[in-house]
């Protein structure tokens, strides 16, 4: 058994085909990135070359090069899955037209062992996908804002001074002048509209200043107004408010740093709809298994459809299969990110099912081949027997 595993992972086919897969996938990645960045820079050329928001990059040529690097990092999570599929199909097309795939099949190597190169490439690109979603894209977004390329990433990245903001809390609405340049944010001139049952106004709390004590916002010199004047003293002046969540107000959760996302999912007190942030975190981790599923599925489809010299119809079928998988993945992912579907079926269900079906298919194919090999000469079984009985 160990010899079979060693041969599958480090055999000649794995090295040769895996290298071909990876080379073609990287070529597709850089080609797609070049096309996307060319369109991007043509649309935003004036903004990029402007020195009004430059911070240490006054030279237009340097700004353009730096901007392209940031856009490459930003677009990487969206391009990697497509480049993986293109690289595998392109490689299998080359192997089929050169009869190399037919030669590999005729050696008796099982389809499950031939999946090893696709699985290893999927693991490699999957790790790159997780790294790009968790590290590269958040860093790119922050650099976009700091260097003036984008201004729509929230008040913290925009380095705005104290400005008025409305913040929705689990049981209240907060209005204050907030300075996001410090950590934790500094809140002044605070007005909190405390809500009761059915979201009806229960009390109004005003304070000139406040401070954070861990996950608690403590109001200083607060004045209270309650719907029931007799119970106004019972209205609290300490509110659960996660400072990490507040600091990222206005920034989409998918652009948060990984450390902030983990912090909010672990300390959910004072966080509005924490299930959304758990879903975003699971989506990042599931990027790994999605790439593995794409790799083994496209390789399996190529094994089945490219035994002979492939034509246009094969390319159309493969494109339709890839598009269908991408559509279902995006549909389930969108439901999961908005909290309409549990994280496991939304992010892990479809890739896991694809991998199981692919493995089951190859195991069944191997069983059929072994059964046919062990069958005595002249024996008629299965479909052959049914065909003969109908003819008779």
Helices and strands as residue ranges (DSSP letters): H 2-10, H 12-43, H 45-49, H 60-97, H 100-106, H 111-114, H 116-131, I 132-136, H 137-146, H 154-157, E 163-168, E 172-179, E 186-195, G 197-199, E 201-213, E 216-220, E 223-226, G 229-234, E 238-240, H 243-247, G 253-255, H 258-266, H 274-305, H 312-337, H 343-343, I 344-349, H 350-374, H 383-391
